[in-house]
Amino acid sequence: MSIDSPVADLLPAAPRLRLPNGMTVIPQSRVEAEHFYDDLFEKRIYARHGVRLRPGACVFDVGGNIGMFTLWAHRHAPGARIFTFEPAPPLFERIQANLRLNGARARVFNHGIADAERTAAFTFYPNSSGMSSFYADAEEEREVLRAMMRHQRAEGMEGLDALLEYTDELLDERFRAVEMECRLRPLSAVIREEGVARIDLLKIDVQKAEMDVLRGIDDEHWPLIGQVVMEVHDLDGRLDAVRRLLEARGFGVAVEQDEAVEGSILYNLFAVRPSAEQASAEGAPVDTAPASVAFLFPGVGDQYPGMGRGLYEAEPVFRAEVDRCAEILRPRLGFDLREALFADDGERDARPASGGIDLRRMVQRAPASGAEERLSRTEVAQPTAFVVGYALARLWASRGVRPAALLGHSLGEYTAACVAGVFRLEDALELVALRAQAIQALPGGAMLAVPLPADALGPFLGDGAALAAVNAPALSVLAGPEEAIARAERRLADAGHATRRLAASHAFHSPEMRPVAERVAALAAGMALSEPRIPMISNVTGTWLTAAQATDPGYWARHLVGTVRFADGAATLLREPGRVLVEAGPGASLATFVRMQAAADGSPAPAWGASLPHAAEDTPEPVFLRASLERLRTAGVALDAPPSPESPIAEPPAGAEAGAGAGDRGGRAAEEGGPVARMLAGVWHELLGAEPSLDDDFFLVGGHSLAAARLIGRVREAFGVEMRLRTLFQTRTVAGMARWIEDAVQARGPSPAAPSPTPGIPG
């Protein structure tokens, strides 16, 4: 329904309302919206009597009004899956607008919830929308407001005595009614159609229709509901009837009346199942299903000398796994991998004075030191990526972080397969070493990152240029011989498309890899391959790896020459809500790709934790790991007892099958900043899938050169100023960029330039 429909006549031309927490809404009534905000965000009237929300919760908001409760749930439960129901078209449009304004997502339905499929007359009060009802009684509604005014008078509210003289006139205006016919549906019908497996919190505020809502829940669906919060109108013993119904369904029930409506028929009711009540008494979140952890294993491209040294020195589990792998690899590689990985020629400490950021590392230019040059060679880089990823997975498992799913990128699929039990560790290392050495011996090639979806690349493929990877909905990679990639690069430039060469030595994931693929298949044929014990996703198909694929040596040959369908894999991963991502490598490139996929799919951005700092960041690794562990805990990851040292990395949760399928910062920049910061936060979200705070660093939340180029273009279009790449490096944060734009708009002063990285090189 568009805003220029006849319903627009019922939408007062109210300006946007800036709320105290930085959020912005378009109210139906400013006074009413401020009252909703106070109840939800200040008094927290629904977060009482043991009611809790955790990241990734499933929330049903029955009686959505302008969406204030939905926004509260979005803010307090990152990654929540929210279903919002509002029968009145004017309020339905307000909800949609307010979700867009605040970067929140919910499934919004323009119908009410009742005991049966039907339509009914609905009385809409434009100036008192919260009291609109299928069971309107203007005198009862007036009495509620009179009770509120009496309370405010008793509290000494200034000027109320004079206002009371005009009570009847005020109430006449507040309850000017518009009659409309609205659709109603039973809650169980929605549960079935949407495939809802659980409802962590059912909120009901439906103005005397609360029993209708409860009667629309079939017996089979009551066990899915963990908590209920609702407003009850105590007419004809209704409060006791609701209490008895919920207690009979296994809930513990508490009732209170807000002092602001004391003496009226309005009560707030809280119903919590005993297991959830016990958890909240211990200070824990509601006992919903645990967050589902997915380990992400990168290939090559983000490695740097000294990576992992801090954990090697501080974490015995990590050190033991690196040592074990290095000793197995030593006779196969002809050198000690630890010497290459932990080499230190001073480059990492040679940081510029301003900010401690190494711009050369951030822009991912050609290696500038002997240590970096050696680590960039395929025969070193690929075993390094495998060993570090595997050791990190073992380290996370020792802390009780148990993956329910695995997804690797290129070489990272070998790490995932070893963690899942497809390969024995010794066999996986032998395959990785052979693969790396055989590729190193091939003629060189080139790779090109292109900010286009795969289906738009047809005209630029062929003549030796192959589609090597689809990393995100609009981020693909081409590979081939140098001359083929140069031709594709020129054709893309002629068509107006920005591209970027990757720092890759060979044409990974292209037909150029066929000689190596044959050797990999031959070696794998002599190994004992097993079906995955932990569900993992295939780069070849973009869906769950089957036992037949995992145990087929030919699959691993096809994997080497075929397209890395990481975006499809991310979409598969996201089909289960509440995923929490753990990236087993440096930085958060893969988590960024997954979050970009979530943004394209319209699903909540998953919470994530990184294992190691990006090369450009100087946080000590043990400190970085502790912060990530706390981040996972906040996202709802159950840190249970770690598995025994003899067990594989981690067993999947009970019932996990290969075929079975918590956001994080809440977009504080969009809520706290000025108009320029809000615009920038929206662009960051669009390009990176991030919901940034004012102080988040563009590159440390996954920014790369193509995203930077697109950001600069958006700034040019919106503000008429030219932000150069060097300026982006210097400002880095939402707040810093916003300040620069504001100054530049006034002074129209340009800045010099420098490029930035594209993460996720296939390998």
Secondary structure, 3 states (H helix, E strand, C coil): CCCCCHHHHHCCCCCCEECCCCCEECCCCHHHHHHHHHHHHHCCCCCCCCCCCCCCCEEEEECCCCCHHHHHHHHHCCCCEEEEECCCHHHHHHHHHHHHHCCCCCEEECCEEECCCEEEEEEECCCCHHHCECCCCHHHHHHHHHHHHHHHHHCCCCCHHHHHCCHHHHHHHHCCCEEEEEEEEEHHHHHHHHCCCCECEEEECCCCCHHHHHHCCCHHHHHHECEEEEEEECCCCHHHHHHHHHHHCCCEEEEECCHHHCCCCEEEEEEECHHHHHHHHCCCCCCCCCCEEEEEECCCCCCCCCCCHHHHHHCHHHHHHHHHHHHHHHHHHCCCHHHHHCCCCCCCCCCCCCCCCCHHHHHCCCCCCHHHHHHHCHHHHHHHHHHHHHHHHHHHHHCCCCCCEEEECCCHHHHHHHHHCCCCHHHHHHHHHHHHHHHHCCCCCEEEEECCCHHHCHHHCECCEEEEEEEECCEEEEEECHHHHHHHHHHHHHCCCCCEECCCCCCCCCHHHHHHHHHHHHHHCCCCCCCCCCCEECCCCCCECCHHHHCCHHHHHHHHHCCECHHHHHHHHHCCCCEEEEEEEECCHHHHHHHHHHHHHCCCCCEEEEEECCCCCCCCHHHHHHHHHHHHHHCCCCCCCCCCCCCCCCCCCCCCCCCCCCCCCCCHHHHHCCHHHHHHHHHHHHHHCCCCCCCCECCCCCCCHHHHHHHHHHHHHHHCCCCCHHHHHHHCEHHHHHHHHHHHHHHCCCCCCCCCCCCCCCC
